[in-house]
Every structure is written in C-alpha cells, then in structure tokens.
Amino acid sequence: MSFPAAGSGTILTVTLNLALDVTYVADGVDWDGVNRVRSVHRRAGGKGVNVARVLAALGRDVLVTGLAGGPNGRAAEADLSAAGLPAALTPIAAESRATLAVCDPAPLPYGTAPAGPVPGGPASDGTAPEDVAPARTAGPRTALFNEPGPVVTEAELDDFLRGYDRRLGAAAAVVISGSLPPGVPAGFYAELAARARGRGVPAIVDADGEPLRAAPAGRPAVLKPNAEELARALSAADLRAPGGAPETGGGQAGGSEAHGTPAGVPGTGHAPITDALAGAGVLRRDGAESVVVSLGADGLLAVTPEGAWRAAMPYRVAGNPTGAGDALVAGLALGLVEGTPWPDRLRRAAALGAAAVAAPVAGDFDEETFRRVRPGIRVDPVGP
C-alpha cells in the first residue's frame, strides 16, 4: 500500500511515556563531588513531544497525544500550553515520570567540530549516539537519568485508543515514538500503526527492543531504529532467514556508497552498512514499508520500495545529542506528508538531527547549523 502525499493536515505525535524533563547545565562536573548548576531547564518531554516541537518550529500543524498523570503530568501539560503546542493527553491515575539530564558544556561551546576519528557521544533519552555522533572526549558531555514511568491500566489504554481513533480522521500522519510505560504490551505500537493504516494515515514508529521487533506487524510507513536498536531487536536467526536482505528497487545496485569510503567522511566502513541493510530487510519482510537506520558517523541508511540510499554527513557536530533522533524523525514525517523524494527527505532529516545536537535542549534545533550543514550532506544509492 502506498500512501497518498498529503500537503495539509495535522501530524499527530504519540508519547505514551510523557516526561517532565529537567536539564542541569554545570561546568566541569565532578561526578564524585558537589557541583554548582549554572542553569536549569524544565519542560515537557518524551520523544513524541520533541518531534512535535521541531515540526511546530518548521511551521507544521501538530497535536501531541499520550498519557499524563500527577504533578509531573500537570507540569508537562502546562509547559505544552505555554509553548503553544496543542495537546490532547489522556489522564491516568499514576504520576508521569521525570528525567534528569546533566550537561557539561566545557570545554567546547555547542556547535560544529572538525571531522576526525572521535568516539561517539553519550546516550540520551532514547536518542543513542548512533542518531548523530558528537565528539565526546573533546566536547560537551551529557548524562541522562530516566525514570521508568507510571503503571498504566487497561481501562486507561482503552480511553487513549478511543481518542486516538477519533483524531486519526484529521491527521496527515502519525509519529509513534519512545519507550512504553509499565503495563503497556510490547505490541501496542503495532496496533496503533495498524489502526492508522486502516484509516489511510501513514505512521512512523521510532522504538527500541520488543516494541520495535513487534512494530512491523502493524505495517508502518516508516520504521526508524538506530544501529544499536536494530541489533538489539534482531537475532542472528532473523538475519539468516529468507528475506534478510532488502529489496532495493530497480537500477539501485552498485551505488557509490555501497563500497569504499566517501571523501572527507570519517569512520565509514563495510560492516555498518551491510548489517543495516540486512536488518532493514528483515523489518521490511515482516511488514514495514520503509526502514531508516541511523548509523552515527556513517550517516543514515534508508531502504524503501523505491530504492535504498545512504546519507553521509560532511563533518561532525558537537553538542548535546538529546533529541537529535527526534529532530531526524520530524524531518522524515515532514517529507512523508509532503511526498518529498527520498534523497531530499534524508538530506533534510539528517540536517535537522545535526542541528538538534547544536541546540542545548531537546526539542530545539539550531537554524544556522541546519542551513550550513544541509547542502553538504551527500546522498547516494546503495545496492544489496
């Protein structure tokens, strides 16, 4: 099934494990001692919320949906209202989670760093270093502490589903992303994607672990794992099974990114691309229409019915990786509803991910970085 391009309509985001995100910025963090916090940011968080913030900044109509409860949930709802982000959150009895990010910006400011063999950056709120790999040893560092989230009842999930089904009628696309709170079955994202598909609404799923492995059954338009998430979700048996290599479409074999290292791009090798192609093939075999894999310093890989492409960054971006993958997903969602050709869709998505690294808080992106890096992103076809 190919979804029609939709030039108008709301992009629905689903954040079942909504959070109140707290970010401490402190210089020269002493992890064994007392630290003075330079600044504090408190705002609504969760991957779907971050996606909605980026889409709204790009001028797109959005609606934040999900679950919210307790003082943290009320604080998150108040922040969404203050930010002008429309929301329709289903109330739950338990309290929504909080997250704490501790950011040490020294010794480099947020921004770009020269290309080079620098190890990947720290993990973030579901945005692993594979989404955009910042410098770590010579740049800012971020540590994130995530609470597991509230226990959700079956009745509360039913309430959410009733509202979700109603809102699909006005949706151009739906983005389903982030962790599942306790009590929500691993196949719930697949169910949400299937309900959207039944209404002719394309769904993007960004998940990890069992929810990612179950998601293809809902036949989403796009699955967006990073390399680590893909490896965790698939077994060696999956990759050896028939269909473990992707179909890349006519005329795509032997593209320049299938072999060798593009000039000026560090860390590129055969294994990440080969593994991602095989993993994407499994997810497509099991029902996903397209799969986009974040490869860190090796860029992005998209395996679609129209072909397979690789996007390579021209240089590294230093900063806070929290929310980089969410900005990338926002770019994919925008390309999906606009019917943008895949190479252009990947170029914009990768640039948004890099621009999010250059912003200090998840859900924001640096417009100057976006404008500067986008033209230099190289997108080439790849073969199996």
C-alpha positions as CSV (number, residue, x, y, z in Angstrom):
1,M,0.0,0.0,0.0
2,S,1.4,3.4,-1.0
3,F,0.0,6.3,1.0
4,P,-1.1,9.4,-0.9
5,A,1.0,12.5,-0.3
6,A,-0.8,14.9,2.0
7,G,0.1,18.6,1.7
8,S,-2.1,19.7,4.6
9,G,-3.4,18.2,7.8
10,T,-2.1,17.7,11.3
11,I,0.8,15.5,12.2
12,L,-0.2,13.5,15.3
13,T,2.5,12.6,17.8
14,V,2.1,9.8,20.4
15,T,4.1,9.9,23.6
16,L,2.8,7.2,26.0
17,N,5.7,7.7,28.4
18,L,5.4,11.5,28.7
19,A,8.0,13.1,31.0
20,L,8.8,16.3,32.8
21,D,12.4,16.8,31.5
22,V,14.8,18.6,33.9
23,T,18.2,19.7,32.4
24,Y,21.0,20.9,34.6
25,V,23.9,22.7,32.9
26,A,27.0,22.7,35.0
27,D,30.6,23.5,34.1
28,G,33.4,20.9,34.9
29,V,31.1,18.3,36.5
30,D,32.7,16.4,39.4
31,W,30.9,13.1,39.4
32,D,32.2,12.3,42.9
33,G,31.6,15.7,44.5
34,V,29.3,18.7,44.8
35,N,28.5,20.7,41.7
36,R,27.0,24.2,41.1
37,V,24.3,24.3,38.5
38,R,24.7,27.2,36.1
39,S,21.2,27.0,34.6
40,V,18.1,24.8,34.8
41,H,15.5,24.0,32.1
42,R,12.2,22.3,32.9
43,R,9.8,21.4,30.1
44,A,7.5,18.7,28.8
45,G,9.5,15.8,27.3
46,G,9.4,12.4,25.7
47,K,10.3,11.6,22.1
48,G,6.9,12.5,20.6
49,V,6.9,15.9,22.3
50,N,10.4,16.6,20.9
51,V,9.2,15.7,17.4
52,A,6.2,18.0,17.8
53,R,8.4,20.9,18.9
54,V,10.6,20.6,15.8
55,L,7.6,20.2,13.5
56,A,5.9,23.3,15.0
57,A,9.1,25.3,14.6
58,L,9.1,24.3,10.9
59,G,5.5,25.7,10.6
60,R,3.6,22.4,10.6
61,D,0.3,21.8,12.5
62,V,0.8,19.3,15.2
63,L,-1.2,17.6,18.0
64,V,0.6,16.0,21.0
65,T,-1.2,12.9,22.3
66,G,-0.3,10.4,25.0
67,L,-0.8,9.8,28.7
68,A,-0.3,12.2,31.6
69,G,-0.8,12.0,35.4
70,G,0.1,13.5,38.7
71,P,2.1,16.7,39.4
72,N,4.7,15.9,36.7
73,G,1.9,15.3,34.1
74,R,0.2,18.6,35.0
75,A,3.5,20.5,34.8
76,A,4.2,19.0,31.4
77,E,0.7,19.9,30.2
78,A,1.2,23.5,31.4
79,D,4.5,23.7,29.6
80,L,3.0,22.5,26.3
81,S,0.3,25.1,26.7
82,A,2.8,27.9,27.4
83,A,4.8,26.8,24.3
84,G,1.7,27.0,22.1
85,L,1.8,23.2,21.4
86,P,-1.7,21.8,21.0
87,A,-2.2,18.7,23.2
88,A,-4.8,16.1,23.9
89,L,-3.4,14.0,26.7
90,T,-5.4,11.1,28.3
91,P,-5.4,11.4,32.1
92,I,-4.1,8.4,34.2
93,A,-4.0,7.8,37.9
94,A,-0.3,7.3,38.3
95,E,2.3,10.1,38.1
96,S,4.1,10.7,34.9
97,R,7.9,10.2,35.0
98,A,10.6,12.8,35.3
99,T,14.0,12.7,33.6
100,L,17.2,14.4,34.6
101,A,19.9,15.4,32.1
102,V,23.2,16.8,33.4
103,C,25.1,18.7,30.7
104,D,28.7,19.8,31.0
105,P,29.3,22.2,28.0
106,A,33.1,22.6,28.8
107,P,35.5,22.9,27.1
108,L,33.7,23.4,23.7
109,P,30.6,25.5,23.0
110,Y,27.7,24.0,21.2
111,G,28.3,23.9,17.5
112,T,30.4,22.2,14.9
113,A,33.7,20.2,15.4
114,P,36.2,19.1,12.8
115,A,35.8,15.7,11.3
116,G,38.0,13.1,12.8
117,P,38.1,9.7,14.5
118,V,36.4,10.8,17.7
119,P,34.4,8.3,19.8
120,G,30.6,8.6,19.8
121,G,28.9,10.8,22.3
122,P,26.9,9.8,25.4
123,A,23.5,8.2,25.4
124,S,20.3,10.3,25.7
125,D,16.5,10.0,26.1
126,G,16.2,7.1,23.6
127,T,18.4,9.0,21.2
128,A,21.5,6.9,21.2
129,P,24.9,8.1,19.8
130,E,24.0,6.3,16.5
131,D,21.5,9.0,15.7
132,V,24.1,11.8,15.4
133,A,27.5,11.1,16.8
134,P,29.0,14.2,18.5
135,A,32.6,14.5,19.8
136,R,32.9,13.2,23.4
137,T,36.4,13.4,24.6
138,A,36.9,16.9,23.3
139,G,33.4,18.4,23.7
140,P,30.3,18.7,25.7
141,R,29.1,15.7,27.8
142,T,25.6,14.8,28.8
143,A,24.4,12.1,31.3
144,L,20.7,11.3,31.4
145,F,18.7,9.6,34.2
146,N,15.4,8.2,33.1
147,E,12.6,7.0,35.4
148,P,10.7,4.0,34.2
149,G,7.3,5.7,34.0
150,P,3.9,5.1,35.6
151,V,2.0,1.8,35.6
152,V,-0.9,2.2,33.1
153,T,-4.2,0.2,33.4
154,E,-6.1,-1.5,30.6
155,A,-9.0,0.9,31.1
156,E,-6.7,3.9,30.7
157,L,-5.3,2.4,27.4
158,D,-8.8,1.9,26.2
159,D,-9.6,5.6,26.9
160,F,-6.5,6.6,24.9
161,L,-7.4,4.4,22.0
162,R,-10.9,5.9,21.7
163,G,-9.4,9.4,21.5
164,Y,-6.7,8.2,19.1
165,D,-9.2,6.7,16.7
166,R,-11.2,10.0,16.6
167,R,-8.2,12.1,16.0
168,L,-6.9,10.0,13.1
169,G,-9.7,11.5,11.0
170,A,-7.9,14.8,10.8
171,A,-4.3,13.5,10.7
172,A,-1.9,13.7,7.7
173,A,0.5,11.3,9.5
174,V,1.2,9.9,13.0
175,V,4.5,9.6,14.7
176,I,4.6,6.9,17.4
177,S,7.8,7.1,19.4
178,G,9.6,6.5,22.7
179,S,9.5,4.0,25.5
180,L,6.4,2.2,26.7
181,P,5.4,2.7,30.4
182,P,4.9,-0.4,32.6
183,G,1.6,-2.2,31.9
184,V,1.6,-1.4,28.1
185,P,2.0,-4.5,25.9
186,A,5.0,-4.6,23.6
187,G,2.7,-4.9,20.5
188,F,0.8,-1.7,21.3
189,Y,2.8,0.4,18.8
190,A,2.0,-2.2,16.1
191,E,-1.7,-1.8,17.0
192,L,-1.5,2.0,16.7
193,A,0.2,1.8,13.4
194,A,-2.4,-0.7,12.1
195,R,-5.3,1.5,13.2
196,A,-3.7,4.4,11.4
197,R,-3.1,2.4,8.3
198,G,-6.7,1.3,8.3
199,R,-7.7,5.0,8.1
200,G,-5.2,5.7,5.3
201,V,-2.9,7.6,7.6
202,P,0.9,6.8,7.3
203,A,2.7,6.0,10.6
204,I,6.3,6.4,11.6
205,V,7.4,4.2,14.5
206,D,10.6,5.0,16.5
207,A,11.0,2.4,19.2
208,D,13.5,0.0,20.8
209,G,13.6,-3.6,22.0
210,E,10.4,-5.7,21.8
211,P,8.2,-2.8,20.7
212,L,10.5,-2.3,17.7
213,R,10.5,-6.0,16.9
214,A,6.7,-6.2,17.1
215,A,6.1,-2.9,15.1
216,P,6.4,-4.3,11.5
217,A,3.2,-6.3,12.2
218,G,1.3,-3.0,12.1
219,R,2.7,-2.3,8.6
220,P,4.0,1.2,9.4
221,A,5.1,3.5,6.6
222,V,8.5,4.1,8.2
223,L,10.4,2.3,11.0
224,K,13.3,4.4,12.3
225,P,15.8,2.4,14.5
226,N,19.4,3.3,15.1
227,A,22.1,0.7,14.6
228,E,22.2,-0.3,18.2
229,E,18.4,-0.6,18.4
230,L,18.3,-2.7,15.2
231,A,20.9,-5.1,16.6
232,R,19.1,-5.5,19.9
233,A,15.8,-6.2,18.1
234,L,17.0,-8.8,15.7
235,S,18.7,-12.1,16.3
236,A,21.2,-13.9,14.1
237,A,18.4,-16.3,13.1
238,D,16.4,-13.3,11.9
239,L,19.2,-12.2,9.6
240,R,19.8,-15.7,8.2
241,A,16.1,-16.2,7.4
242,P,14.8,-15.8,3.8
243,G,14.2,-12.1,3.1
244,G,17.0,-11.0,5.4
245,A,18.5,-8.9,2.6
246,P,16.4,-5.9,1.4
247,E,14.9,-5.3,-2.0
248,T,16.3,-2.0,-3.2
249,G,14.4,-1.4,-6.3
250,G,15.4,-1.3,-10.0
251,G,18.6,0.4,-11.0
252,Q,20.0,0.9,-7.5
253,A,22.7,-1.8,-7.4
254,G,26.3,-0.8,-7.2
255,G,25.8,2.7,-6.0
256,S,28.9,4.6,-4.9
257,E,28.1,4.3,-1.2
258,A,27.9,0.5,-1.4
259,H,31.7,0.2,-1.4
260,G,34.6,2.2,-0.1
261,T,34.7,5.4,2.0
262,P,33.4,8.7,0.7
263,A,36.0,11.5,0.8
264,G,36.1,13.6,3.9
265,V,33.7,11.3,6.0
266,P,35.4,9.6,8.9
267,G,34.5,6.2,10.2
268,T,32.8,4.8,7.2
269,G,33.2,1.0,6.6
270,H,31.5,-2.0,5.1
271,A,30.1,-3.6,8.3
272,P,27.7,-1.0,9.5
273,I,26.1,-0.7,6.0
274,T,26.0,-4.4,5.5
275,D,24.4,-5.1,8.9
276,A,21.9,-2.3,8.5
277,L,20.9,-3.5,5.0
278,A,20.3,-7.0,6.4
279,G,18.4,-5.7,9.4
280,A,16.3,-3.4,7.3
281,G,15.5,-6.3,5.0
282,V,14.1,-8.3,8.0
283,L,11.9,-5.4,9.2
284,R,10.6,-4.9,5.6
285,R,10.0,-8.6,5.2
286,D,7.9,-8.6,8.3
287,G,5.7,-5.7,7.2
288,A,7.4,-2.3,7.4
289,E,7.1,-0.3,4.2
290,S,10.4,1.6,4.6
291,V,13.2,1.4,7.2
292,V,15.6,4.3,8.0
293,V,18.6,3.3,10.1
294,S,20.8,5.9,11.9
295,L,24.4,4.9,11.6
296,G,26.2,7.7,13.6
297,A,29.4,8.8,11.9
298,D,28.3,6.6,8.9
299,G,25.2,8.7,8.3
300,L,21.7,7.4,7.5
301,L,20.5,4.4,5.5
302,A,17.0,4.2,4.0
303,V,15.6,1.1,2.5
304,T,12.3,1.8,0.7
305,P,10.1,0.4,-2.1
306,E,11.7,3.0,-4.4
307,G,15.3,2.0,-3.6
308,A,18.0,2.3,-1.0
309,W,20.0,5.4,-0.2
310,R,22.8,6.4,2.1
311,A,23.2,9.9,3.5
312,A,26.7,10.9,4.7
313,M,27.4,14.0,6.9
314,P,30.2,16.3,5.7
315,Y,31.5,16.8,9.3
316,R,30.8,16.1,12.9
317,V,28.6,18.3,15.1
318,A,29.5,18.7,18.8
319,G,26.8,19.4,21.5
320,N,24.0,17.7,23.3
321,P,22.7,14.6,21.5
322,T,19.5,14.5,23.5
323,G,16.6,14.8,21.0
324,A,18.7,14.5,17.8
325,G,16.9,11.4,16.7
326,D,13.6,13.1,17.4
327,A,14.5,16.0,15.1
328,L,15.5,13.5,12.5
329,V,12.1,11.8,12.8
330,A,10.4,15.2,12.4
331,G,12.2,15.6,9.1
332,L,11.1,12.2,7.9
333,A,7.5,12.9,8.9
334,L,7.6,16.2,7.1
335,G,8.9,14.5,3.9
336,L,6.3,11.8,4.2
337,V,3.3,14.1,4.2
338,E,4.8,16.4,1.5
339,G,5.7,13.5,-0.7
340,T,9.3,14.6,-0.9
341,P,11.7,12.3,-2.9
342,W,13.7,10.1,-0.6
343,P,17.1,11.6,-1.2
344,D,15.8,15.1,-0.4
345,R,13.9,13.7,2.6
346,L,17.0,12.1,4.0
347,R,19.1,15.2,3.5
348,R,16.7,17.4,5.4
349,A,16.2,14.8,8.2
350,A,19.9,14.4,8.7
351,A,20.4,18.2,8.8
352,L,17.7,18.5,11.4
353,G,19.4,15.9,13.5
354,A,22.7,17.6,13.4
355,A,21.1,21.0,14.1
356,A,19.4,19.5,17.2
357,V,22.9,18.5,18.5
358,A,23.9,22.1,18.2
359,A,21.0,23.2,20.5
360,P,21.3,22.8,24.3
361,V,17.8,21.4,25.0
362,A,15.9,18.5,23.4
363,G,13.1,19.6,21.1
364,D,15.1,22.6,19.8
365,F,17.4,22.9,16.8
366,D,19.9,25.5,15.7
367,E,18.7,27.1,12.5
368,E,22.2,28.3,11.4
369,T,23.6,24.8,11.8
370,F,20.7,23.4,9.8
371,R,21.2,25.9,6.9
372,R,25.0,25.4,6.9
373,V,25.2,21.5,7.1
374,R,22.2,20.7,4.8
375,P,23.9,21.5,1.4
376,G,26.9,19.4,2.2
377,I,25.1,16.1,3.0
378,R,25.8,13.6,0.4
379,V,23.0,11.1,-0.6
380,D,23.9,8.2,-2.8
381,P,22.1,5.0,-3.8
382,V,23.3,1.7,-2.4
383,G,22.9,-1.9,-3.5
384,P,22.3,-5.1,-1.5
